[in-house]
């Protein structure tokens, strides 16, 4: 190990205490792993780094399909191998069109459509009903009005549909292929109708004359939205990006109502452009022969193994910051 590589090390494994060694980490951060900024700023930086160029036929097709989804108010179903930038596409559209913070719903095998629409706090409401009389929330026995809406929060899908601004929200539904069999059809129903019901508020509205609006919270927004009789209607359809790693087939009715985009891994030339965008603050260092060697090595290795773009970015970041990535390159470029 060279003297230069030893300077790079923070943890040396020599059991010698060096409380200042950690300061090396504070000099810089990987551009895609920077924290301490609000989500909208991070979303904007992620969208700005996403690379599309109409001079490439595949990119031109991607741009056309994105526009088709925008015009037709249809979800864009993006399929492809893991780690090639499918979810970043949503951030790129939000950045270029100035649509603000991206709403995200990471799907798992236990996900339900209801959890993406709204959250209800029944325990909080029960406690409110049993409190002594208060100005806004009085006991159930008094018959006075209760502020029911504060026990509800619209989640990612619900917030995207409830948006009343002229500009649509961007909703990323990530890795839908991890869901159970019923979720795609349940999602299709909500997106087709453009509305949904908050059951707990509907039941409480039955039999009430001139029922008042319930003001409920939204994800990422402290303002409360008025909801009439538990019904949420879509006025501005969101730009919906649904990603899939091709781990399962979706129902045909669901596929028919999506704009489908198959995203392929970037070429070596595009990988070079991606690296330049992510490390634009490093200037002439990016012209190093070693940088191109790493890109070529990654590109060739990916032909026989499934690799994510950020594995390449990790190796280049270590090189640019004095790390001896040659000694761990096989680990950095390990197939998924």
N, C-alpha and C positions, 0 to 999 in steps of 0.2 A: 504494500500500500504506500502510495506516494505521500510526501508532506502536504501537498495540496488537498488530497482527499482527507487527510487527518483534520485539516482545518474545517472541512465541511461537516464533520461529525459533531453531533450534539450529545448523543449517548455513545460512550466509548466502551462500556463494559469493563472498565478497569477499577471500578469501585472507588474512584477518586471523586469526591464531591466538588461540583462546579455549578454553583447556583446561577451563574451568569451565562452559562452555555445556552440556555433557552432563548436568550436575546437574539440569537441568530435567526430564529423563526419570525421575529417581528420586522425583519428588514423587508420581506416581501411575502406575498401569498400567491398560490396558483390562482390565476384570474377566475377560474370556474369554482374555486373554493374560498371565496372571500366572504367573511361574515361581518356583522356589525352594521350592515346597511339595511334599510327597510326593503320589504319584499318588492315593491314596485320598481325600485332602483335596480335590484338584482335581476328582476325579470327583464328590464330594459337592456341591461348589459348582456344577458344571455341571448336575447333576440338579436341584438346588434352583431354578435359573434357568429350567428348562423349564416352559412354560406349558400347562396343560390346565384346562379349566373345563367341568363337565358341563352348564352352562346353554347351551352351544353344541351343537347337534345333532351336528356332526362330532366334537367332542371327546367327547361321550357315547358315540358309536359306537367311537371309538378306545379309550376306557377299557374298554368291554365286550369288545372283541377282545383287548386285553391280558390281561384276566382269563380269557378263553377259552383263550389260549395257556398261561397258568399252570396252569389246571385240567387241561387235556388233555395237558400235557407235550409240546406241539408247538412247533416254531420259528415265530416271528412274522416273516413276510416283509413288510417295509415298502417300498413303492415310491412314487416321487414325484420331482419335479424336484430338482436338486442345490441344496444350501444352504438347505433349508426346515426342517431340524431332525430328520431321520430318525434319525440316529445318537444324537442327544441323548435320544431316547425311552428308550434302554437305560439311560442314566445316571439318568433320572427314576425308573424302576422300582427301580434299585439304591438310590437315595437314600431313597425313601419306605418301602421294605420293609427297609431296613437290611442289604442284602446285600453290602456292602463294595466292594472295588475291582472295576471292570469289566475283564474279560479281553477283549482286542481282537485281531482277526485282519484286517488290511487286505489285501484280495485284489488280486492283479495277474494279468496274463495268464500269468505263469510260476508261479503258485501251485499247489501240489500238496496233496493231503489229508494226506500224510505229514508235511509241514512244519508243519501245524497240530496234529498229534498229538504228535510227539516229535522230539527232536534227538539224534543219536548222534555221539560223538567217537571214530571208529575209530583215528585217529592217536594220541590219548592212551592208548587201551587197548593199542595195539601197543607203545608206549614202556614202559608199565607191565609188560608181559609180559617185556620184555628187561632190566629192572632187576635188580640184585642182590637177594637175599632180604630181605624186609621183613616186619614183623608182620602187616599187613593185605593186602598185595599181594605175592605171591611169584612167582618166575619160573614160566613154563609147564612147564619141565622138572622142577621140584620136585614137581609134582602137588598143591601146596597150594592152598587157597582163594584166589580173586582177588575183590576187591570190584568186581564188574562194574557194579553199579548207578550208581556215581559218574560213569560215562561217558554217562549218559542224562539228559535233561531233558524233562519233559512241557511241551509248548507250550500255547497258549491253549485249543484244543479239547480236548486231552488232559487238561489240568488241570481244565477244567470238568466233564468226564465222570468223572474220578477222585475228585472231591470226596466225602469221607465224612461231612461235616457234615450236620446236619438241614436247614440253610438251603441253598438252591441257589446256585450262582454265576451271575452274569450274563455272558453271552458275546455280544459284538458282532462279527458277521461283516460287514465293511463293503465295499460295492460288489461284490457277488458277480457282477454282470453283466459285470465285467471279466475273469472267469475263462475258461479254455478250455471246450470243449463238454462234457468228461467230468466236470469237478469237481462240478457240482450233484448228479449221480447218485452219485458217490463219497461226497459229504457226506451224501446221503440215507441211504445204506446204514449209515454209522456212527451217525447219529442214530436210525435205526429200531432197530438192534440194541442200541444203548446200550453197546457194548463195542468194543474193538479189540485187536489183538495187536502187541506189540513184537517184530518178526521176529527180530532179533538175539538176543534172550533166549530165544525159543522154540526156536531151533535149538540153542542151547547147553544147553537143558534136556532134549533128547531123550536117552533112554537113562539118565538120571540117576534114581536111586532116592532118595526122600525129599529132593528138591531143596529148597534153602532159598530164602527170599524174597530178591529183589533190591531194595535200597532206592535209589530214584531221586529226583532233584530235580524240583521243580515251578516253573512260572513264577511269579515274585513271592513265593516262599516258600522259606526256607532249610531247612525241614524236608524230610526224605526220606520218600517214600511206599513202603510195602512192596508189591511186585508178585510174584505167584506164577506161575511158569512163563510169564512174558511176557504174561499176560492182564490187561487193565484192564477192570474191570466198573463200570458206572454204578450207583450206589446212590441218589443224589439227582439227578434230571434237571435240567440247568441251564435258566435262562430264556434262550433263544437269540433274538437279534434279527438278522435278515439284511436288509441294505439293498440297494436296487437303484435306479438312475437311469433305468430303463426303456430301457436301450440294447440289450437283447436279450430274446428269449423263453426261458423255462425249460422243461425237459421236463415233460410233463403229470403223470407219477408224482410228480415233485418238488413241483409245485404242489398236488396233491391232499393232500399230507401236511403242508402249511404252513397256518397261519392267515394269511390275506392281508389286509393293510391298505393302502389307497391314501391317502397323506397329501397333502393339498392345501396350497398356500401360505396363510399366515394372512391373515385379513381386516385392514382398517385398524384396527379396534378391538382385535384381538388383537395386532397389531404394537405398539400403544400399551402394552398390558400387558407385552409382552416387554421393551420399552425400560425400563419402570418397574422390572421385576425386575432387569435387568442393571445399572441405574444407581441402585439404591435408596439408595446412600450420598450422592447428590447433592441430596437433599431438594427444596426449593422451585425449584431451577434447572430441574427437569423440567417445571414448569408454564409454562415460557416458550412464547410463541406460536411462536417459531422452531422449537422441538422438534416441535410438531405440523405445522408447514409441511414440515419435512424428512420426516416420516412420510408425509404426504399425497403429496409429490413422489415419494418412493420407490414408494409403492403404485401411483400412476398410471403411472409409468414401467415398472413390472413387468408391466403389462398387455400391453406390446408387446415386452418383452425378458425374458430369463431372468436374474433377480437372486437373490443369496443374502442371507439375513437379516443376516449380519454386515457386508454392505456398508452397510446402514442404520446399524448400530451403530458402524461406523467413522466415519461422518460426524457422528453425534451426539457421539461421544467427542471429536472434534476441536473441535466447537463448545463443548462444556462446558469444555474446557481451553484456550480462547483461540485456537484455530486458525481460520484464514480458509478454511473448507471451501467457501465460495461460489465461490472461484476455481478449485477443482479438482473441483467437484461432478460434472461430466460424466465425469470419470475415476473417481471413487468409485462412481458409479452406472452404470458401463459394463456392458452385458449380457455374460453368460458365453458 
